[in-house]
Amino acid sequence: MTWTLTEEGATVRKGDPIARVADLSAFRVEGTAADVNAPRMAVGLPVRVDVGDLQLRGSVSAIDPTIRDGVLTFTVALEDKSNAALRPNLRVDVFVFTEQKARALRVARGRSRRATVCRVSSCSGAGRHAARRSSWGWRARPTSR
């Protein structure tokens, strides 16, 4: 039971709900995104849903065509829709993969002053490049031989 009518003495007409029973054998995820991401959203995009330390895979199964207050709503179909970690109205983190690139460098998030930034360059001709460490990362500067 996910909801019951608790008002004592309430009038109940034919067809009015008095209780709701949830089917706990299959779940789906309803996600939201900012409206600026609407052009990149499409049915079938891969999705990762984080439930605490657990990661579940799925795909975007439906996108609500209306945007309300700058928020786009979409539905995710999970590959493992009966996982024991899922509960009704559970808040989870949803990551939609709109694009993937092979052999891409992934930089960890964090403060830019602590990030290590490397610049790799090649030079033809008389000039050479050397790298030196700065307070915010690495900088490339031309040097002579």
N, C-alpha and C positions, 0 to 999 in steps of 0.2 A: 504494500500500500504506500503510495506516495502522497496521497491527500485524502482527507475525509471531511465531510461537512460537520462542523463542530458547534454550530449555532443551535442552542437549545430552543425548541419551539419554532424553528424556522418552517416556513411553508414550502413544501416540495410539490411541484407540479409534475405531470407526466413528462418524462424526457429530461428532467433536471438531473445533473450529476450529483451523487451523494458520496462517491468514492472513486479514486483512480488507482488502478493496479498496473504496475510497471512490469514489462517483460524484461527480466534481467539476463536473458540468454543472448541478446543482441543489442549492441549500442552503436550509435553514430555520434559524430562530433559536429557541433555547430560553431563555426568560427567567424570572427569579424576582422576586417582590415580597413585601413584608411582608404578613402575614395580615390586618392592619387594612385593607388595600386590597381584600380579597376581595369585599365587597359592591358595589364600583364596577366590578369587572372583568366583561366580557361578551365573548362571541365576536363578532367583527366590528368591534371598536373600532379606530380608526386608530392606527398605530404609526410612530415614527421610530427608525431604527437608525443610530447614528453609528459609522462605521468610520474612525477618525482624523478627517480633514477631510471625508470623504465622508458624505453623508446618504442613506440608503435608506428608501423608504416601504414599508409593508406593513399587515397587519391581524392581530389576534389570531385564530388559527384553532382553537385548542383550549385548554382550561383543565383541569389535573389536579384532580379533585374532592377529593383528599386534601391536607391541609396537614401538612407534616413540619417539626418544630422551628420553628414560626412562619413558615414560608416557603411561599408559593404558587408553583407552577410553571405556566407557560403556553408555548404554541408560537406563533410568528409566521410567517405566510406572507408572503414578500417579493414585491413586484411585479417586481423584477429579481433573480431567484433565482440567476442565473449570473454575477453581477458578478465581475470579475477580482480585486477586493480581498478577496473572501471566501475563507476557508480553514477546514479542519476544526479544531474546538476553539479558534477565535479568540475572544478576549474583546472584546465590544463594549458600548456604552452603548445601552440600550433605553428609549424614552420612550413610554408609553401615554397617549393623550389620552382621558381619561374624560369630559371636558366641554369645550365650546367656547362662548365668549360673543362676540357681535359688539360692536364698538366698545368693547372693554375696554382699560384702561390697563395696560401692562406695565411693571413696575418691575424694574430690574436688581438681581441679588443683590449683596450686599456688606455691609460693616460699616454698622450703622445710624447711626453718627456721621457718616459721609461721605455718606449718602444724602440726597438733596434731596426733602423731603416738602412737597407743596403742598396746601392746603386751599382749596377754592373754595366760597364760600357766597353766598347772596343774602339780602337782608333787606328787608322791607317795613315801612313806618312811619317813625318818627323816627330810629331807630338805623341806623348804617352800619358796615360791617366794613372793616378795613384789615389788611394782612398785613405782618409784620415778620420779618426773618431772625433765627433763633436759632442756637445752636451745633450743633444736630442737624438743622435744617431750617427750615421756615417755620411760623409760628404765626399764627392769626387772632385778632384782638382787636377788641372793639367800640370805636368811636370816636364822638365827637360832631362835628357839622358845624361 
